[in-house]
Amino acid sequence: MKKAHARKEAVINQLRDRLLNSQAIVLTEYRGLTVQDMNLLRAKCRKAGVEYRVAKNSLTRRAIKDTELEGLEPYLVGPTAIGMGFLDSASAAKIFVESAGEYAPLKIKAGALKKHIFGPEKVRELARLAPKEVLISQLLANMKGPITNLVNVLSGPLGGLINLLKALQEQKAEE
């Protein structure tokens, strides 16, 4: 009996560690998916740096107890699988939103970004975000614009001064 308890505690501790170290979490209901569908979904997840696992709700509740993820508890009803994204915040959401359209039985229950818990609609919004690299390039382009304008504004009077000096030089050369 003690060995079984020790194994459960090890599973709970591992699950807590994985949940707390993930960038994003998506809870899904997988009832109705075939084994083949689950394997294909897991393969997609692995490629995107997302871990997808089924865990008993009771063990998940114990894993999130006294953490910032405790708000996920109301969503732990019925068969629940947990997607944990480790590379970026949107990868898990994108995979499960895409897959929910591909596999009709898959339903998104909730999501979490660190301590922020939200429902399925916010998961869909998160999935619509552009990739991190695109967002960074857009930010840099927006930051570059004002600097370029400042350089143009500052170089305008200097160009006018140079033209004036050239005109004076030509005028003196003619005299």
trRosetta pair geometry for C-beta under 8 A, 3 or more apart (Angstrom, degrees):
i j d omega theta_ij theta_ji phi_ij phi_ji
1 4 5.9 -54 -155 33 35 110
1 5 6.5 34 150 -17 66 107
2 5 5.6 -55 -150 38 36 113
2 6 6.2 38 151 -22 68 105
3 6 5.6 -53 -147 36 32 112
3 7 6.4 34 153 -21 65 104
4 7 5.7 -52 -149 34 32 112
4 8 6.5 33 152 -19 64 103
5 8 5.7 -52 -150 34 32 111
5 9 6.4 32 153 -18 64 106
6 9 5.7 -54 -149 37 32 112
6 10 6.4 35 151 -22 64 104
7 10 5.6 -53 -150 34 33 113
7 11 6.5 33 152 -19 65 103
8 11 5.7 -54 -150 35 33 111
8 12 6.3 33 152 -19 67 106
8 59 6.9 -132 -162 -109 89 110
9 12 5.6 -52 -145 37 33 113
9 13 6.2 32 156 -18 66 106
10 13 5.8 -54 -145 38 29 109
10 14 6.3 29 155 -18 64 107
11 14 5.8 -57 -147 38 28 110
11 15 6.1 28 155 -18 65 109
11 55 7.8 164 164 -138 112 108
11 59 6.0 -31 115 -162 116 141
12 15 5.8 -57 -146 39 28 110
12 16 6.2 30 155 -21 64 107
12 59 5.5 -134 -87 -164 83 86
12 62 5.0 -46 -135 106 132 116
12 63 5.0 -157 -161 -77 71 82
13 16 5.7 -51 -144 36 30 113
13 17 6.3 32 155 -20 63 106
13 63 7.8 -158 -67 -119 16 88
14 17 5.7 -56 -150 36 30 113
14 18 6.3 28 154 -17 65 107
15 18 5.8 -55 -145 38 31 109
15 19 6.2 30 157 -18 66 109
15 55 5.9 95 -118 -126 142 158
15 59 6.5 101 18 141 162 104
15 60 6.6 -111 158 -104 146 60
15 63 4.2 -68 100 -110 111 156
16 19 5.9 -57 -145 38 27 110
16 20 6.1 18 161 -12 65 113
16 63 4.1 -156 -66 -163 78 84
16 64 7.2 -175 -112 -67 81 39
16 67 7.0 172 -152 -43 99 150
17 20 6.2 -62 -142 42 24 104
17 21 6.1 8 164 -6 63 117
18 21 6.2 -69 -142 46 24 101
18 22 6.4 34 158 -39 63 106
18 51 6.7 -75 -171 74 129 152
18 84 5.7 102 154 95 99 176
19 22 6.0 -52 -150 14 27 114
19 25 6.3 25 -145 -89 82 140
19 63 6.2 114 8 140 142 121
19 64 6.5 -81 127 -84 163 88
19 67 7.6 102 106 109 121 161
19 69 5.9 -71 153 3 125 173
19 82 7.4 -48 -93 173 99 148
19 84 6.5 -117 -101 -105 48 132
20 67 6.3 -107 -86 -155 110 143
20 69 7.3 -125 -83 -12 69 129
21 86 7.2 13 125 -120 89 100
22 25 5.7 98 94 -66 138 83
22 51 7.7 -115 -98 37 124 106
22 84 3.8 -105 -101 -170 152 99
22 85 6.0 102 -176 59 103 45
22 86 5.6 -81 -125 -81 69 67
22 92 7.9 38 175 -38 123 151
23 85 5.1 -63 62 102 99 91
23 86 6.1 133 0 -134 96 20
23 87 6.9 -80 9 65 144 27
23 88 5.9 -124 120 174 165 13
23 89 4.9 -118 151 -80 111 57
23 91 8.0 65 73 31 131 100
23 92 7.8 169 77 -2 91 117
23 113 7.4 -14 156 -138 62 77
24 84 7.5 164 85 -154 50 44
24 85 4.2 8 54 45 94 118
24 88 7.8 7 -2 119 118 44
24 89 4.7 109 -49 -154 120 55
24 90 7.1 104 -19 -58 163 19
24 91 7.4 159 45 49 129 69
24 92 4.7 -164 94 37 111 125
24 93 6.4 -63 151 -28 151 94
24 111 6.7 -9 -177 -173 98 105
24 112 6.9 162 -159 84 54 54
24 113 5.4 -20 -107 -97 82 73
24 126 7.4 159 -142 162 147 150
25 69 7.2 44 24 -131 160 128
25 72 7.3 -41 110 -91 140 147
25 82 6.4 -27 -161 -166 99 96
25 83 6.9 144 -161 80 47 59
25 84 5.6 -10 -105 -104 75 70
25 85 7.6 -143 -67 18 32 78
25 92 7.1 -34 -117 114 12 164
25 111 6.3 158 87 -159 60 55
25 112 4.2 2 53 51 108 100
25 113 8.0 -163 23 -67 72 33
26 82 7.6 145 76 -161 48 48
26 83 4.1 -10 58 59 97 113
26 85 7.7 54 -5 -20 100 103
26 92 4.8 -175 -4 144 116 111
26 93 6.0 159 -73 -87 131 55
26 96 4.8 -162 135 9 156 159
26 108 6.4 -53 -174 -139 107 99
26 110 7.6 177 -152 92 47 44
26 111 4.9 -14 -103 -104 67 89
26 123 5.9 98 -122 -138 105 133
27 72 6.5 143 -39 -161 140 114
27 75 5.2 117 80 132 158 130
27 76 7.4 -102 -146 -80 149 63
27 80 5.6 -20 -167 -161 102 110
27 81 7.5 147 -158 75 53 43
27 82 6.0 -23 -103 -104 66 67
27 83 7.7 -155 -70 23 21 77
27 108 7.5 103 80 -168 56 57
27 109 4.2 -57 105 65 102 113
27 110 4.7 17 40 52 116 83
27 111 7.2 -150 16 -73 73 40
28 80 7.2 136 71 -155 39 58
28 81 5.1 -26 67 64 93 93
28 82 7.9 177 23 -84 76 21
28 83 6.4 47 -7 -13 114 109
28 96 5.8 -145 -71 -147 131 130
28 100 7.8 -146 -132 -80 120 102
28 106 5.9 -11 -178 -167 128 88
28 107 6.4 150 -162 78 73 45
28 108 5.7 -43 -104 -104 81 47
28 109 6.1 -179 -104 2 21 91
29 78 5.9 8 -122 108 117 123
29 79 5.9 96 -152 80 74 81
29 80 6.5 -44 -93 -96 60 54
29 81 7.7 139 -116 17 13 84
29 105 7.9 -107 112 156 87 76
29 106 7.3 158 78 -155 60 40
29 107 4.3 -2 48 58 105 102
29 109 5.8 101 -30 -52 88 109
30 33 4.9 -55 -178 17 84 128
30 38 6.7 59 -173 -98 134 106
30 54 7.0 -87 34 -91 146 111
30 79 5.9 -95 52 129 77 117
30 80 7.9 111 6 -148 90 13
30 81 4.6 45 -25 -8 128 128
30 105 7.2 57 -176 122 37 106
30 106 6.2 1 -113 -110 58 75
31 78 6.9 -65 -27 166 134 114
31 79 4.7 129 -57 45 94 135
31 105 6.3 -125 94 177 52 116
32 104 7.6 -69 126 94 136 80
32 105 2.8 -155 91 -132 120 146
33 37 4.3 -129 -169 90 92 128
33 38 5.2 111 128 -57 125 85
33 41 7.3 -28 -164 -6 149 143
33 103 5.9 28 -109 173 101 138
33 105 5.2 -156 -53 80 64 127
33 106 6.1 48 -68 -64 121 86
34 37 4.6 101 51 4 76 101
34 38 7.1 -139 95 -3 42 85
35 38 5.6 -53 -150 37 33 112
35 39 6.4 34 152 -20 65 105
36 39 5.7 -54 -149 36 31 111
36 40 6.4 30 153 -17 65 105
37 40 5.8 -55 -148 38 31 110
37 41 6.2 31 153 -19 65 108
37 103 5.3 114 -168 -118 131 136
37 105 8.0 90 112 47 163 115
38 41 5.6 -55 -146 39 30 112
38 42 6.2 31 155 -19 65 106
39 42 5.7 -52 -145 37 30 111
39 43 6.4 35 153 -23 63 104
40 43 5.6 -52 -149 32 32 114
40 44 6.6 35 151 -18 64 102
41 44 5.7 -51 -152 33 34 112
41 45 6.4 36 150 -21 64 106
41 52 6.4 -93 129 104 98 170
41 95 7.9 114 -163 162 79 109
41 99 5.6 77 -121 -145 104 149
41 103 7.0 -46 -68 -7 123 153
41 106 7.5 155 -102 -89 151 147
42 45 5.4 -52 -148 35 35 116
42 46 6.4 39 154 -24 67 101
42 52 5.2 -138 -107 63 72 119
43 46 5.8 -49 -149 30 31 112
43 47 6.8 33 153 -20 61 103
44 47 5.9 -58 -157 32 32 112
44 48 6.6 9 155 -3 66 112
44 95 5.7 153 131 -148 114 115
44 99 6.9 167 74 -73 157 123
45 48 6.1 -74 -152 47 31 99
45 50 4.0 -96 -163 85 84 100
45 51 6.7 118 149 -105 124 8
45 52 4.3 -155 -55 -15 176 116
45 83 6.4 -131 -124 -136 130 103
45 92 7.8 34 -135 -119 95 73
45 95 5.9 111 -93 163 67 162
46 49 7.9 45 -174 -67 30 21
46 50 7.3 -93 -58 60 22 63
46 51 7.9 53 -91 -96 63 50
48 85 7.4 -45 128 -124 102 96
48 87 7.1 -130 161 30 61 134
48 91 4.6 175 165 180 113 118
48 92 7.6 163 116 -73 126 45
48 94 7.6 -152 -154 74 156 110
48 95 5.6 -162 42 -61 159 129
49 85 6.6 65 105 -158 88 67
49 86 5.1 -115 161 61 101 86
49 87 3.6 78 85 -24 158 116
49 88 7.8 84 75 11 135 67
49 91 6.1 34 62 113 96 163
50 83 5.4 4 175 -173 119 96
50 84 6.6 158 -160 76 67 41
50 85 4.8 -28 -102 -94 91 67
50 86 7.2 175 -95 10 38 76
50 87 7.9 -76 -53 15 65 98
50 91 5.8 -158 -54 121 110 106
50 92 4.7 142 -120 -95 127 80
50 95 5.8 -135 27 21 162 156
51 83 7.3 161 82 -153 46 47
51 84 4.7 -12 57 58 95 99
51 86 7.0 49 -8 -22 99 114
52 81 6.2 29 -179 159 87 118
52 82 7.3 177 -146 88 47 45
52 83 4.9 -10 -101 -102 84 77
52 84 7.8 -175 -75 20 39 66
53 81 6.6 -174 98 -159 25 82
53 82 5.8 -17 64 58 74 88
53 84 7.9 -12 19 6 97 107
54 79 7.5 -25 -143 -173 115 90
54 80 7.5 140 -143 93 69 46
54 81 4.7 -48 -88 -103 69 86
54 82 7.7 149 -101 14 23 73
55 59 5.5 -110 170 81 102 116
55 60 5.0 117 105 -59 120 101
55 63 7.8 -13 151 2 153 146
55 80 7.4 -40 61 93 70 92
55 81 7.8 115 13 -128 65 43
55 82 6.0 -9 17 5 112 121
56 59 4.4 82 67 9 95 104
56 60 6.8 -166 91 -7 47 85
57 60 5.5 -56 -145 39 34 112
57 61 6.2 40 155 -25 67 102
57 76 4.2 139 -148 167 103 104
57 77 7.1 74 -123 -81 156 23
57 80 5.8 88 -82 27 92 126
58 61 5.7 -48 -149 31 30 114
58 62 6.7 27 153 -14 61 104
59 62 5.7 -55 -151 38 34 110
59 63 6.3 37 149 -24 66 106
60 63 5.4 -53 -146 35 34 114
60 64 6.3 15 161 -6 68 108
60 72 7.8 -84 152 111 114 123
60 76 5.6 -170 88 -122 126 138
60 80 7.0 -73 11 92 163 133
60 82 6.9 163 -115 -50 133 137
61 64 6.4 -67 -145 44 26 96
61 65 6.4 49 152 -51 63 96
61 73 5.8 69 -121 -123 90 96
61 76 5.9 -168 -63 88 91 164
62 65 5.6 -30 -148 -3 34 122
63 67 8.0 -28 138 9 57 140
64 67 5.3 -105 -163 49 54 115
64 69 4.3 -98 -143 98 111 103
64 70 5.4 163 142 -88 98 47
64 72 5.8 -94 -156 51 172 113
64 73 6.7 -160 87 -62 131 84
65 70 6.5 66 -123 -105 30 102
66 70 6.9 82 -29 -68 13 128
67 70 5.9 153 62 -40 59 83
68 71 7.9 -21 162 5 52 102
68 114 6.6 -8 107 156 142 70
68 115 3.4 -67 170 -109 131 98
69 72 5.3 -10 170 1 84 119
69 112 5.9 53 -125 -175 92 167
69 115 7.3 -114 -61 -117 52 52
69 117 7.3 122 -144 -75 53 110
70 73 6.0 -8 179 -21 59 114
71 74 7.6 -31 178 15 53 98
71 112 7.5 144 74 -104 103 118
71 117 3.7 -148 105 1 126 157
72 75 5.5 -65 -172 43 64 112
72 76 6.6 71 135 -37 84 100
72 110 6.1 168 -133 100 80 143
72 112 6.0 -57 -70 -48 115 136
72 117 5.8 -151 -64 -124 65 127
73 76 5.7 -53 -153 18 40 116
74 77 7.6 -22 167 -22 46 110
75 80 7.4 114 133 -118 81 138
75 109 4.6 129 -172 146 113 117
75 110 4.0 -78 -99 -4 166 137
76 80 5.6 -78 -135 -7 62 166
77 80 7.5 95 51 -50 28 119
80 109 6.7 -44 -122 10 100 158
83 92 4.6 153 132 -160 112 111
83 95 7.0 -164 -164 79 150 120
83 96 5.7 -155 14 -55 164 128
84 92 6.7 -78 170 -95 7 147
85 88 6.6 -50 154 70 124 43
85 89 6.8 122 95 -135 136 18
85 90 7.7 -150 160 65 171 18
85 91 4.7 151 -141 68 129 95
85 92 3.3 -124 -42 -29 113 108
85 93 7.6 -51 -26 -9 148 66
87 91 5.6 38 63 0 105 155
88 91 5.2 104 60 -18 86 104
88 131 7.8 80 88 -156 167 70
88 132 5.1 -129 -129 -37 148 131
89 93 7.8 9 142 1 63 118
89 113 5.6 30 -149 -124 117 116
89 126 7.0 -103 138 -166 95 119
90 93 5.4 -65 -157 46 54 113
90 94 5.7 55 149 -28 85 106
90 126 5.5 -163 -117 162 80 85
90 127 6.5 142 -168 -108 92 34
90 129 4.8 -123 -100 65 148 118
90 131 7.4 -147 71 -111 134 45
90 132 7.6 179 26 -48 114 82
91 94 5.8 -56 -147 34 29 111
91 95 6.5 27 159 -18 64 106
92 95 6.0 -57 -150 35 30 109
92 96 6.4 14 161 -7 66 111
92 111 7.9 153 104 -135 115 109
93 96 6.3 -68 -147 44 27 100
93 97 6.0 23 161 -18 67 112
93 111 6.3 27 -93 -122 102 150
93 123 5.0 -165 -133 -170 102 74
93 124 7.6 -164 -179 -78 109 17
93 126 4.1 -101 -138 99 178 110
93 127 4.1 -138 134 -67 98 79
94 97 6.1 -58 -141 38 25 107
94 98 6.2 24 160 -15 63 111
94 127 4.6 144 -88 -144 51 85
95 98 6.0 -62 -151 40 25 110
95 99 6.0 16 157 -13 65 116
96 99 5.5 -54 -134 44 33 110
96 100 6.1 44 159 -31 65 101
96 106 7.2 -143 -160 157 79 127
96 108 5.7 110 139 -91 121 107
96 123 7.1 -41 85 164 122 130
96 127 7.7 -123 63 -84 74 132
97 100 5.8 -45 -146 25 28 114
97 101 7.3 25 153 -13 56 101
97 108 6.9 -2 -84 -49 63 147
97 123 6.7 178 -66 132 104 92
97 124 5.5 126 -117 -114 129 65
97 127 3.9 -11 10 -95 151 175
98 101 6.2 -65 -167 35 33 107
98 102 6.4 21 146 -12 69 114
98 127 7.6 -172 -28 -167 76 136
99 102 5.2 -59 -142 44 41 111
99 103 5.5 -5 171 21 80 106
99 106 5.6 -28 127 88 96 165
100 103 6.9 -62 -119 62 22 74
100 106 4.9 -126 -105 100 61 102
100 107 6.7 84 -133 -107 113 28
100 108 5.8 -55 -72 -26 148 97
102 106 8.0 13 68 33 74 133
103 106 4.4 63 92 -4 107 115
107 120 7.7 -48 170 -106 78 146
108 111 7.3 -7 -179 -46 114 98
108 120 4.3 128 100 -129 103 102
108 123 5.1 -147 170 82 144 152
108 124 7.4 162 61 -51 159 83
109 120 6.6 -102 177 -66 5 102
110 117 6.6 0 174 -173 124 89
110 118 6.8 161 -162 88 78 38
110 119 5.8 -56 -112 -118 74 38
110 120 6.8 -73 -79 -54 35 63
110 123 7.3 158 178 -43 21 127
111 117 7.6 161 89 -155 45 48
111 118 5.5 -19 65 66 89 86
111 119 7.7 13 22 103 81 8
111 120 7.6 115 -13 -101 97 35
111 122 6.2 -138 52 93 120 97
111 123 4.0 145 -27 -85 137 100
111 126 6.6 -142 132 21 165 149
112 115 7.7 -38 -171 -152 104 7
112 116 6.5 157 -155 82 61 52
112 117 5.0 -19 -100 -102 93 63
112 118 7.3 158 -87 20 43 69
113 116 4.9 -6 61 58 85 107
113 118 7.9 7 8 9 91 113
113 126 7.6 180 -52 -114 124 145
118 121 7.8 -95 158 66 105 71
118 122 3.5 -37 144 58 139 152
118 123 6.9 174 98 -42 102 70
119 122 5.9 103 59 13 58 98
119 123 7.4 -104 119 -6 38 95
120 123 5.3 -52 -150 32 41 117
120 124 6.6 42 153 -20 69 100
121 124 5.7 -52 -155 33 35 112
121 125 6.6 37 147 -19 66 103
122 125 5.3 -47 -148 35 40 115
122 126 6.3 45 151 -22 67 101
123 126 5.6 -51 -150 35 32 114
123 127 6.5 36 149 -23 63 104
124 127 5.6 -51 -151 31 33 115
124 128 6.9 34 151 -22 63 102
125 128 5.8 -56 -157 29 35 112
125 129 7.7 54 145 -38 60 87
126 129 5.9 -30 -168 -3 42 116
129 135 7.3 -5 173 -61 101 131
130 134 4.1 -93 154 88 122 132
130 135 5.4 153 82 -53 105 82
130 138 7.6 83 74 -11 154 137
131 134 4.9 92 61 7 78 104
131 135 7.2 -148 97 -5 39 89
132 135 5.8 -59 -150 38 31 111
132 136 6.3 31 155 -19 67 106
133 136 5.8 -54 -148 36 31 111
133 137 6.4 28 154 -17 65 105
134 137 5.8 -55 -148 37 31 108
134 138 6.4 32 153 -19 65 105
135 138 5.7 -53 -147 36 31 111
135 139 6.4 34 153 -21 64 105
136 139 5.6 -53 -149 35 32 113
136 140 6.4 30 154 -17 65 106
137 140 5.7 -53 -145 38 33 110
137 141 6.3 36 154 -21 65 104
138 141 5.7 -53 -147 35 31 111
138 142 6.4 30 154 -17 64 106
139 142 5.8 -58 -151 38 30 110
139 143 6.4 27 152 -17 65 107
140 143 5.6 -54 -144 38 33 110
140 144 6.1 36 155 -25 66 106
141 144 5.7 -53 -145 33 30 113
141 145 6.8 46 154 -36 61 97
142 145 6.0 -39 -155 11 33 118
143 146 7.3 -60 -168 33 36 98
143 147 7.1 25 147 -9 66 115
144 147 5.8 -69 -156 43 39 111
144 148 6.0 40 153 -24 76 108
145 148 5.9 -59 -148 35 27 109
145 149 6.4 24 157 -16 64 107
146 149 5.5 -54 -146 38 34 113
146 150 6.3 39 154 -23 67 103
147 150 5.6 -51 -150 33 32 114
147 151 6.6 33 151 -19 64 103
148 151 5.8 -53 -151 35 33 111
148 152 6.4 32 152 -18 65 106
149 152 5.6 -55 -149 37 33 112
149 153 6.2 32 154 -19 67 106
150 153 5.7 -54 -145 37 31 110
150 154 6.2 23 158 -13 65 109
151 154 6.0 -59 -144 42 28 106
151 155 6.0 20 160 -15 65 113
152 155 6.0 -60 -139 41 26 104
152 156 6.6 45 155 -41 61 97
153 156 5.9 -40 -157 7 30 119
154 157 7.4 -58 -168 33 35 97
154 158 7.0 26 146 -9 64 117
155 158 5.3 -65 -151 47 45 116
155 159 5.9 51 152 -27 76 104
156 159 5.9 -58 -151 33 26 110
156 160 6.6 24 153 -17 62 105
157 160 5.4 -53 -148 36 37 115
157 161 6.3 41 152 -22 67 102
158 161 5.6 -49 -149 33 33 113
158 162 6.5 35 151 -20 63 103
159 162 5.6 -52 -149 35 33 112
159 163 6.5 34 152 -18 65 104
160 163 5.7 -54 -149 37 33 111
160 164 6.3 34 151 -21 65 105
161 164 5.6 -53 -148 35 32 113
161 165 6.3 32 154 -18 65 105
162 165 5.8 -53 -147 37 31 110
162 166 6.4 33 153 -19 64 105
163 166 5.7 -53 -148 36 31 113
163 167 6.4 33 153 -20 64 105
164 167 5.7 -54 -149 35 31 111
164 168 6.4 31 152 -18 65 104
165 168 5.6 -52 -147 37 33 111
165 169 6.3 36 153 -22 65 105
166 169 5.6 -52 -147 35 31 113
166 170 6.4 31 154 -18 65 105
167 170 5.8 -54 -148 37 31 111
167 171 6.3 33 152 -22 64 106
168 171 5.5 -54 -146 36 32 113
168 172 6.3 28 156 -16 66 105
169 172 6.0 -56 -147 38 29 107
169 173 6.3 31 152 -22 64 108
170 173 5.5 -54 -146 35 31 114
170 174 6.5 33 153 -21 64 104
171 174 5.8 -55 -153 33 31 111
171 175 6.7 26 152 -18 63 106
172 175 5.8 -55 -149 35 36 110
